[in-house]
Amino acid sequence: MPETEKHAGKMRTVPVEHHRGRTRDGRAATRIHAILQDEIVRLQLKPLDTLNEKQLGQRFGVSRTPVREALLRLADEGLVEIYPQSGTFVSRIPRRALYEAILIRKALEATTVSLAIAAMTDGSRLQSLEDNQAALIKAAEAGDIPLFHRIDTEFHQLIADIAGYPGIWTVIAQVKVHIDRYRFITLPRTGRLDIVIAEHAAIIEGIRDRDDGAAVLAMSQHIGRMTEELDDIGDLDPELFIDA
């Protein structure tokens, strides 16, 4: 049965198949966006790599429409740059925007850890953090960087959930995409995983002791370490970054 939609102030009949087509394209665009975003964050797609609409359509078995929509979403996130006459390229990591994102995350996460202590009513939530820490250690021992990063991310999300303000994590997730890219560069460096594990342990200890000052300080030092590292990235590939 046909459906109607408003167009230019008038109602017009639109075949159901048309709506279904747009729905399929929307779902495909969401799937393609998620896959490409993950590949860019993990540096499987590196800065300045070319993204060809036709090739991506063939890869995912779709038309160019959902591919183009996915690329536009990535452009909105600052992960790709689209040049109409030249093509689409994976963006370099903007140093200034990265630094700003770290500052935002540091402030928000210092707040969530304080709220988590105030909201903690029993030991079950603390146990979830300790279980996460055990999993993090196993990932480090296995040298599994993607798994380590995922478990690390879950740790911070758990704290926001314990605090009772998961919306804060939603905001953090929106600004941390370049942070995630940067971390896939720094995590493989010698000793970095052990540092993260020790910093998480300090945060957990502060929460366990209900020591707001210690927990906030540990979280601030943990997130703030990335700004310190940014001042010492001369040994990293300059092609990965841009001063913006």
C-alpha positions, -999 to 999 in steps of 0.1 A, spaced: 0 0 0 14 34 -9 24 59 18 23 97 18 49 122 28 49 160 30 68 178 2 68 215 -5 37 220 17 17 192 -1 12 156 5 24 132 -22 21 95 -26 53 75 -23 56 38 -30 64 17 0 94 2 -19 109 37 -19 108 40 18 122 5 22 150 14 -1 159 44 19 157 24 51 180 -2 36 205 25 25 203 40 60 211 7 77 239 0 52 254 35 58 254 30 95 272 -4 91 297 10 67 303 40 89 310 18 120 334 -4 101 354 24 85 354 44 118 369 14 136 395 8 109 405 45 110 408 45 148 428 13 148 451 28 121 442 0 97 433 29 75 461 54 79 461 92 75 461 102 38 449 68 27 424 71 -2 388 60 2 372 53 -32 334 53 -33 332 27 -61 357 3 -44 339 7 -11 306 -1 -28 321 -33 -42 336 -42 -9 303 -39 10 281 -50 -18 260 -17 -19 254 12 -42 273 45 -38 245 61 -19 251 45 15 288 47 10 286 84 4 264 89 35 289 70 56 318 91 43 299 123 51 294 111 87 331 104 89 338 138 75 315 154 102 336 135 128 369 149 113 381 114 103 381 120 66 384 149 42 364 151 10 377 170 -20 351 170 -48 377 171 -76 404 150 -59 387 123 -38 383 113 -2 412 108 22 417 97 58 424 128 78 456 133 98 452 137 136 448 174 145 471 182 174 451 211 187 418 193 185 434 163 202 447 184 230 413 200 235 396 167 235 419 154 262 412 185 284 375 180 280 377 143 288 400 150 319 375 174 334 345 152 328 361 120 340 373 137 372 337 146 378 324 111 371 348 94 395 338 117 423 301 111 416 308 73 415 322 74 450 291 93 462 268 68 445 286 36 456 262 18 480 276 -17 479 307 -37 468 291 -52 437 299 -22 415 335 -21 429 338 -57 419 329 -49 383 359 -25 382 382 -51 398 370 -77 373 377 -53 345 412 -47 359 419 -85 359 408 -87 322 430 -57 314 460 -74 328 453 -106 308 450 -85 276 484 -69 283 500 -102 290 486 -115 256 499 -83 239 464 -78 224 463 -40 219 427 -38 204 413 -59 233 433 -39 258 419 -7 244 383 -20 245 386 -32 281 402 2 290 373 20 275 348 -2 293 365 7 326 358 44 321 323 37 309 317 16 340 327 45 363 302 68 345 275 41 349 283 37 386 280 75 390 245 73 376 253 97 347 258 75 316 250 106 295 284 120 306 300 91 289 280 98 258 295 132 256 330 118 262 325 93 234 316 121 210 349 139 216 373 111 221 376 97 185 409 114 179 421 103 214 414 67 204 434 71 172 463 86 192 461 58 218 465 31 191 498 49 183 510 51 219 498 19 235 522 -3 217 552 17 231 573 -1 256 560 0 291 528 19 282 504 -9 290 519 -14 325 515 24 331 478 22 323 473 -8 345 490 9 374 470 41 369 437 21 368 447 4 400 452 38 417 418 49 406 402 17 419 420 21 452 407 57 456 372 45 449 375 15 473 387 38 501 360 63 493 389 89 491 375 115 467 407 135 465 429 105 457 405 91 431 401 124 413 439 130 414 445 95 400 420 100 372 434 134 364 469 121 362 458 91 341 440 112 315 464 141 318 494 119 309 483 121 273 488 158 272 523 153 285 530 127 258 518 151 232 547 174 240 571 145 232 559 130 199 589 141 179 598 105 173 564 97 158 557 98 121 549 135 113 526 124 85 501 111 111 496 146 126 486 181 115 487 214 134 450 221 136 
